Amino acid sequence: MKLILLSGGSGTRLWPLSNDSRAKQFLKVLRNDETGELESMVQRVYRQLSEVVAAEDMIVATNAAQLDMLRNQLGDIPIVIEPERRDTFPAIALACTYLHSVLGMKEDEVVGVVSVDAFVDVAFYRQVKELEKLVTTTNAEIGLLGIKPIYPSSKYGYLIPTQSTEYMQVDRFVEKPSEEAAEVLIEKGAYWNSGVFAFPLSLILNRLIENGFSCSYEELLEQFSKLPKNSFDYEVVENLTKISALTYDGYWKDLGTWNTLTEEMSEQVIGNGGLSEDSYNTHIVNELDLPVKVLGVSNAVVAVSADGILVTDKPASSRMKDMLHDGLSSRPMYEERRWGWYRVLDFTKKEGREVLTKRLCVKSGKNLSYQFHNHRSEVWTIISGDAIFIQDGETKMVLPGDVLTIPLGSKHCLYALTDTEIIEVQMGSSIVEEDIVRLEKDWSTIVESIR
């Protein structure tokens, strides 16, 4: 069985640490019990799945804004990039055509879909693996995984069974009922819907054909904007009649808010911060160098990043998405990239002239692309590390204290021999990502010639 890992979505619920490119699944706030290091949700899920499924049987579906962060955290794995955000059905459909037309998966083979933001034990993914057998032996149109509820919740959908033998046949769904209605459903044997799906590849390919879409990955990329902007549950699952499900009685949690996330964090303070003894069940997550102190405040979250500061009562944190009704800032203040990371230090705009100051780190053995800009100049100050800098065909070593001036239109790039940190000041009429014109460069030849 091939597995599609869904890693899309924006970063509103865990603002200010999450943003448009760094959604909640990329925040490194969970402790890896084996290594003792902090890891993100997507790293945890991928690590656990790797104990059950071969690496070559997993692909990730995501959007372009999250590509660099996925590469940085998971390495070189197959990734299907959505041209735009259009909910889970288009994402899954595009991934299915990739499996079929690029990887050669047969129509009668089973595909599994899991999200990357559930907090579970490895046993959960072993049960996911069993869905392949469930679909093939029961001839079901789709196989689901129900979670035994531990309390009536209005945040989850519910599977209503018709009968239960060694597997459960699903009669219908109830999407996010009130807590009172959920309590009645649980008394009748309902399960939480985990959001895991397993189905023959033909289910999606046939649906695409019926609706006039291509089963070719390259062609569906061109048609992507015409796909229904709908969730997989509403677009596919609710229209099926033969649905089977396995159940899982172990630990499962959707880490969708600061309240639920902090319940799984092994320490109360991450970063430069301190709590008084009478601050009970309060967490600090601080990505800045400035100290954060909390005195006499209980059941709260204080989250600090370059994007902003959040102080919230834990139960109230679920309202974060409503407060950001205008969406996130169009310019993320912190991003991880394949080459390292950057943090915005300052941005000003006056009389048609923009000035953006960043602190960035290029990791050892990584490089910034060979590029030029049509609308801005740059000044770089090397503050640590050793690197190779190329400008308009000339190559030189750069060391801490060096200042590099890059005029508008000048071709330039940098290769880090050791972790290299830079203060970069951009100045121009328009400072946007689209003003980066990337060129090809053979770094292996350049590095070898320097040595």
N, C-alpha and C positions, 0 to 999 in steps of 0.2 A: 504494500500500500504506500502510495506517495502522500506526503503531508504538505498542505499549504498552511503556512504560518501567516496570519493576518496581522500586519503591523502598520496600520494607517491611523487616521484620526488626528485631531489637533490637540494642543496642550492646554486647554482651558481649566480643567478641574484641579490640576496641581500647580497652577500659577502661584508664585512667579518663577519657580524652577523650571517648569515646562513652558514651551513656547511652540510656535508653528513648526519648527524643525526638530525640536527636542520634546516629544510627547512623553507622557508619564512612563511608558515602558523603557525609556532610556535613562531614567534617573538612577544613579548609583547610590542607593540608600539601604540595600539589603545586604546582610552579611553572609558570605559564603562560608559555611561551617567547615569545609574541607581546607580551604586556603587561608581563611581568616580575613580575606580582602572584601571590600565592598563591591557589589555587582548590581546590575540593573535587572529589571524584570525580564527583558528579552534575553539577557545573558543567562539568567537562571532557567528560563523555560527551555532554551536551546541546549543548555548543559544537561537538564533532566531528560529531554527527548533523545539526546544522543546515547543515553543508556538503553533506549528501547528501539530506536529507529536508526538505520544507517544514515550517515551525513548526506550521501548521494540521493536519498529518498525524501529530502526536505527542500522546499523552496520558500522564499519569503515574498509576500505581496505587499508593496508599500507605495508611497508617492515620492516624487523626485526630491522634495524638501528633506526627506529622511534618509536618502541614499547614503550620504557620507557617514552619518552616524551609525547606520547599520554596518557598513564596511568596517568602521573603526572598532565596533564592539564585537562583531561576529566573524570578521575576516572575509575571505573570498568565498562566499556561498552564492548559489543561484538566486537572483533577485528579479522579480517581475515588477516593473515600474509603471504605475498608473499615470497616464498623461494628465489627469486631473482627479480631484476627489469626487466620487460619485456613489458613495456608500458601499456596502459589502457585496451586493450581488454583482455589480460590474467588476469589482476587484477579483472575486472568485471566478467569474466567467473568463476574464483575461488570463488568469493563472491556469485555468483548465486548458485553454487553447495552447498555452506554452507547453504544458505537459504533453499534449497530443501532437502538435505539429513541429515542435522543436526537439523534445526529448523522446518522441516516438511511443508514448504510452498508448496502449490499446483501449478501445472504447468500453470493453467489458471489465477492465481493471477498476479497482476501488480507489477513490480519492478521499482523504481525510482533511478536515479543516479545523484548525485550532487557533485561538487568539493567543497573544503573547503577554497578557496582563493578568492571568489568573495565578493565585498563590496556592499551590497544591504540593502534594508529595509525588514521588516518582510513580507510585502505585496508580495514580490517576492516569498517567500516560500509558501504562500497561493496559488499562481498561480501554483507553482510546484505540490501542492496537487491536483489541478484540472486536472492535466494530467491523473490521474487514470480514471476519468470519460470520458475524451476525448478518450482514447484508447479503453475503453469498448463500448462506444456508437457508435464510427465510425468504429470499427473493424480494426483499423489501425495496421500495423505491429509494428510501433513505434511512439511515441508522442514526440515532441520537444518543446522547449520554445524559441521563437524569441524575440530579444531585439530591440526596435525601435532605429535606429542609430541616434546619435546627431552630427556626423561628419564622413566624409569618412576616414576609417582607414584601413591600410594594416596589422594590427595585428590580425584581427578576420576573421573567416569564415562567409559566407553569405548564408542565406536561400532564394531561389528564389521561390516565390509562383506562383501557376497556377490560383488559385482563392481564394477569401476570403469571408466567410460568418460569422458565429459565431466562426468559427475556420479557420485556414489557411491550405490549401493543398500545400505540397512542391513538386515542380517540380524537382529541382536540387540544388546542392551546388556549391559554388565557394570558394575555400580555400585560404585565405589571398591574395586577389588581390592587385594590385598597388592602390595607392590613387586615381589616375585618373579613373581606372576601377571601383573602389568602389563608386565613385561619380555617375557614370552612373547607377550602380546597385541600388543605393538608390533612384534615380529618377524613377526607374521602380518598386519601392515598396519592395525592398529587406530588410531583417532584419538580424541583427547580430545573429550568432549562439551562444547561451549562454553556450553550452556544457552540458545541462541538457537532460537526456533521460528518457523515461518511456516506458515499453514494457512488454508483458506477459512473465513470466518466461520461458515458452516453447520455446520462440525465441532462447535463448542461449542454453538451454538443447538440443534442436533438432540439432542445429549447431554443438555442441560438438559430438553428436552421429554420425552425417553425416561425420565428419572428423576423426572418430576412437578414440575419447576421452571418458573418463568415466564421468558420471554425479554424481559420488560419490565424496564427498569432499576429503576424505582421499586418494582415488586413483588418483584424479586429482592433488593433491599435488606432488605425485610421477611422474606424467607426465608433470608437469608444464614447465620444460625446453624445452619441445617439442612444446608447444603452439606457434602460430605465434607471433613474436615480432612486434606488430603493434598496432596502435591506434584503439579505438572502432569505430571512424568515418570511417576510411579506411577499416577496416576488416568487419564491419557489416552494418553501416548506408548507405554507398554508394552503397551497393548491394540490397537495398530494393526498392520497387516500391510504396508501399502504406504508405505514411508518412503524418501525420497530425501534426499541430502545434498550440499552443496558442501563444499569443503575450503579451509582458509586456512593458508598456510605462513608467515605473517608473525609479528610479535611479539605475544604475548598472555599476560596474567598476571592471575590472580585475587588482588586485594590484600586477602586475608582475615585476615592476621595482622600484628603489628608487624614481624616479620622480612621478609615480602614487601613491605610498605608502605615501609619505610625504604630498600629497594633502589631505589626510584623517586624518593626525595626528593633534591633537588639540593643541599641543605645539611645539615650534620650537627647544627646547632643552630638551633632555632626558638624565639624567646622569650628570656627573660633566663637565659642559661646560658653555661658555658665548659667546654672540654675541655683536659686536659693533652696534651702532644705524644705521650705514650706510651699514650694511649687510642685504640686503632685500631678503626675500623669501629664506633664507638659513636655513638648519636644521642640528642640531648636535645630533647624537645618540651615546652615549659613555658608554660602559659597564665596563670600567676600573676606578680605583680610581684616576688616573692621570688627572689633569685638561686639558681641550681642549679649547683654545680661538681662535676665528675667527674675524679678523679685516678687514672691507672694502671689503668683498667678498660676492657677491649676486648670487642668483639662483644656489646655490650649496648644496651638501650634504657632510657632514663629518661624517663617520661612523667608530667607533673604538671598537675593541674587542681583545681578546687574539689571535685570528686568524690573525689579521692584521689591517691595516688602509686604508681607502678609502677616497679620496678627488676627487669629480667629479662635473662637471657641470651637472645640472639636466637632460637636454635632452640627454646628452652623456651617462647617466647611463644605457640606454638600451643596450649598447655595452659591459656590464660587462661580459656576458657569453662568448663573443668572446675573451676577454682578458685572461680568464682562460682556454685557449685552452688545457692545460695539465691536466685539472680537478682540483679538490680540494685536499688539503693535505690529505694524508691517515690517519693522526692522528688529529682528531678535537681537538682544544685547549679549547673548552668549550662544556659541554653537561649537559642537564637535565636528571636525572634518576628518577625512581620511589621512590627512597629513598631520593632524594635531587638534588645536583648538584656538579660538579667539574670544576676547571679551571687549566690548565697546566701553571705552573710558569716558568719551565725551562726544557730543554732536551739537554743532551750531549751524544756523542758517541765517544769513543777513545779506540783504541787497542782492539776491540771486547767487550768492556764493556759499557753498557748503564746506564745512570742515569736520571730518570724522577722525577721531583718534582711537586706535585699537592697541591692545596688548595681545600678541599672538605667540604661540609656541609651535614650532615645526619639530616633530619628533625625529630622533636619530634615524637616518636611513630613508627619510621621507622628503618630498620636495613640493614646493609650490609650482604650479604650472608655468610654462613659458608663455608670457602674455604681454599685452599692451592695452592702454586705455585711450579713448578718444576724448573724454570729457574731464579728466582729472590728472593731476600730478601727485607724487607721493614722496615723502621723506621717511626713511627707515633709520632707526637707531638700534644697533645690536647691543642688547644688555647682558646676554649670556650665551655661551655655546660657540662652536666653530662650524663654519658653513662655506659652501662654494656659491659665489654669486656671479651670475652672467648678465651682462647688459650690452645690448646691441652687438653681440658676437664676441665681446671681450670677457675673459674669465679671470676671477681673482678670489683669493681666500679672504674671508671677513672674520673679525674677532670682536669681542666685547669692546664697546667704545666707538666702533666704526660708524660713520654716518653716511648713508647712501641716498643720493638725490636722483629721483626718477622723473624726468620731464614727461609731459603729455606726449603719447605716441612712442615712447621708448620701450623697446622689447626687453623683458627682464624675467628672471626666475632665481630660485634659491634652492640648494640641496643641503640638508643638514647632516654634517658628519657626527655631531653630538646634538642632544636636545638644545635647540636654539630659540631664545626668546627675543622678540622684537617689539619696539614701540613704533607703530606705523601711523603717520599723519597723512590723511588723504585730503586734497583740496581741489575743488572744481565746481563747475556749474551743475553737475548732476552726479551724485555718488550712489550708484545702483549696481546690482549684481550683473545686469545686462551690459554694463560697460567693460566687462572683462572679455577680451578677445584672446582665446587660447590658441597656441600654436604647438606643433609637434616638436618633441625634443628627445634625443636618445641619451638618457641619463647614464646608462651603463658605460658608454664610450667616454662621456665627459669625466666621470669619477675615476675611471681607469687612467685617463691621461693626466689627471692631477697627481695621482699617486706615483 
